[in-house]
Amino acid sequence: MPDALKGTWVQIHKIVLKPEERTARLPDDTKKVPLEFRLKGFLEHDANLGEEVEIVTLIGRRVKGKFIKINPEYEHGFGRPVPQLLTIGTELRKILGGEEDEARHEL
Protein backbone atom coordinates (compact mmCIF):
# COMPACT_ATOMS: atom_id res chain seq x y z
CA MET A 1 0.00 0.00 0.00
CA PRO A 2 1.41 3.44 -0.91
CA ASP A 3 2.29 6.03 1.75
CA ALA A 4 0.09 8.63 0.03
CA LEU A 5 -2.65 8.59 -2.56
CA LYS A 6 -3.13 10.79 -5.62
CA GLY A 7 -4.36 14.23 -4.53
CA THR A 8 -2.60 14.20 -1.14
CA TRP A 9 -0.88 17.46 -0.06
CA VAL A 10 2.85 16.65 -0.01
CA GLN A 11 6.31 18.21 -0.09
CA ILE A 12 9.06 17.39 -2.56
CA HIS A 13 12.79 18.11 -2.60
CA LYS A 14 15.06 18.61 -5.57
CA ILE A 15 18.69 19.60 -6.10
CA VAL A 16 18.72 22.34 -8.73
CA LEU A 17 22.50 22.78 -9.01
CA LYS A 18 25.34 20.66 -7.64
CA PRO A 19 28.14 22.58 -5.87
CA GLU A 20 30.41 22.32 -8.93
CA GLU A 21 27.66 23.76 -11.16
CA ARG A 22 27.21 26.93 -9.08
CA THR A 23 28.70 30.28 -10.11
CA ALA A 24 32.18 31.18 -8.88
CA ARG A 25 30.95 34.59 -7.71
CA LEU A 26 29.22 33.12 -4.63
CA PRO A 27 30.70 33.30 -1.12
CA ASP A 28 32.92 30.27 -0.39
CA ASP A 29 30.56 28.71 2.16
CA THR A 30 27.65 28.97 -0.30
CA LYS A 31 29.63 27.47 -3.20
CA LYS A 32 30.26 24.30 -1.16
CA VAL A 33 26.61 23.27 -0.95
CA PRO A 34 24.05 22.43 -3.64
CA LEU A 35 21.23 24.80 -4.59
CA GLU A 36 18.08 22.96 -3.62
CA PHE A 37 14.38 23.59 -3.20
CA ARG A 38 11.43 22.18 -1.33
CA LEU A 39 7.98 22.64 -2.78
CA LYS A 40 4.46 21.71 -1.73
CA GLY A 41 1.63 20.53 -3.90
CA PHE A 42 -0.88 17.80 -4.67
CA LEU A 43 0.42 14.36 -5.60
CA GLU A 44 -0.32 13.34 -9.18
CA HIS A 45 -0.21 9.59 -8.46
CA ASP A 46 -0.06 7.19 -5.51
CA ALA A 47 3.49 7.07 -4.13
CA ASN A 48 5.82 6.12 -1.29
CA LEU A 49 8.13 8.45 0.59
CA GLY A 50 11.51 8.73 -1.11
CA GLU A 51 10.17 8.13 -4.61
CA GLU A 52 10.45 10.55 -7.53
CA VAL A 53 6.97 12.04 -7.96
CA GLU A 54 5.14 14.78 -9.80
CA ILE A 55 3.03 17.33 -7.94
CA VAL A 56 0.71 20.13 -8.99
CA THR A 57 1.22 23.32 -6.98
CA LEU A 58 -1.56 25.65 -5.84
CA ILE A 59 -0.97 27.80 -8.93
CA GLY A 60 -1.11 24.79 -11.28
CA ARG A 61 2.61 24.29 -11.86
CA ARG A 62 3.71 20.67 -12.45
CA VAL A 63 7.02 19.86 -10.76
CA LYS A 64 8.96 16.62 -10.20
CA GLY A 65 11.07 15.85 -7.16
CA LYS A 66 11.76 13.42 -4.32
CA PHE A 67 8.70 12.85 -2.12
CA ILE A 68 9.79 13.83 1.42
CA LYS A 69 6.73 14.74 3.50
CA ILE A 70 2.99 14.08 3.77
CA ASN A 71 0.72 16.99 4.80
CA PRO A 72 3.64 19.39 5.40
CA GLU A 73 3.12 22.38 7.63
CA TYR A 74 4.15 25.94 6.86
CA GLU A 75 7.27 26.35 8.99
CA HIS A 76 8.51 29.77 7.92
CA GLY A 77 8.20 32.95 9.92
CA PHE A 78 9.60 36.44 10.05
CA GLY A 79 11.68 35.90 13.18
CA ARG A 80 11.46 37.73 16.47
CA PRO A 81 10.09 41.27 16.50
CA VAL A 82 12.69 44.04 16.37
CA PRO A 83 11.83 46.34 19.31
CA GLN A 84 13.03 49.46 17.47
CA LEU A 85 10.63 48.73 14.59
CA LEU A 86 7.51 48.00 16.65
CA THR A 87 6.70 51.67 17.22
CA ILE A 88 7.94 53.09 13.92
CA GLY A 89 4.45 53.41 12.41
CA THR A 90 3.13 55.36 15.40
CA GLU A 91 6.21 57.58 15.48
CA LEU A 92 5.98 58.29 11.76
CA ARG A 93 2.30 59.28 12.01
CA LYS A 94 3.21 61.73 14.80
CA ILE A 95 6.05 63.22 12.75
CA LEU A 96 3.81 63.60 9.70
CA GLY A 97 1.06 65.17 11.81
CA GLY A 98 -1.44 62.35 11.49
CA GLU A 99 -3.93 61.77 14.26
CA GLU A 100 -3.59 58.66 16.38
CA ASP A 101 -6.68 56.49 16.14
CA GLU A 102 -7.30 55.35 19.72
CA ALA A 103 -10.03 52.90 18.64
CA ARG A 104 -7.43 50.94 16.65
CA HIS A 105 -5.70 49.96 19.89
CA GLU A 106 -8.83 48.67 21.62
CA LEU A 107 -9.66 45.00 21.42
Secondary structure, 3 states (H helix, E strand, C coil): CCCECCCCEEEEEEEEECHHHCCCCCCHHHHCCCEEEEEEEEECCCECCCCEEEEECCCCCEEEEEEEEECCCCCCCCCCCCHHHHCHHHHHHHHCCCCCCHHHHCC
